[in-house]
Amino acid sequence: MTGTSLGQLRKYLEYLAHESGIDVVYSYDMGPNTTDFVMPKLKTIVINMHYRTSVSHAFRLAHEISHLLYGDYSSQNLYHFSPLCVTSEERAAHVGAIHLIAKYVYKEVPREYRNYIDFMDILGLPASFENMVIEELQEL
């Protein structure tokens, strides 16, 4: 991802959350099967540091931020992270997360140098994200 580390990306996302009035809590107390979640009315994201998934913490954080920045959460009290695109809200949060990350990582990188395979590999994204990633990287 063009020299950007996951640590740098996470710091950027934490800054974005802070500037947007979103609290981020990293929990080390939950089990490996408990997903990350966002409480929209409290503008609070909880990232389970023990959640068993190949998807990076940075992408999961961007996903939850996306729910709060772009989602219509008036009817939901809680959103749980899922690497699947089961609902339209989850798919929209995935696309929003890809957009947030790509905008930061590739801000000065011409389209022809944006490698979607590296992007997906570094973030631990499943193959089902391929079309979403390709589309977002081309649209930036």
GIZIRA-V927192 format. One record per helix or strand of 2 or more residues. SS is the DSSP state (h for helix, s for strand). FROM is the first residue (numbers start at 1). LEN is the number of residues. If there is no record, write none. Layout:
BEGIN
SS|FROM|LEN / SS|FROM|LEN
END
This chain:
BEGIN
h|6|14 / s|23|5 / s|37|3 / h|40|3 / s|44|5 / h|57|14 / s|79|2 / h|88|18 / h|111|3 / h|116|8 / h|127|13
END
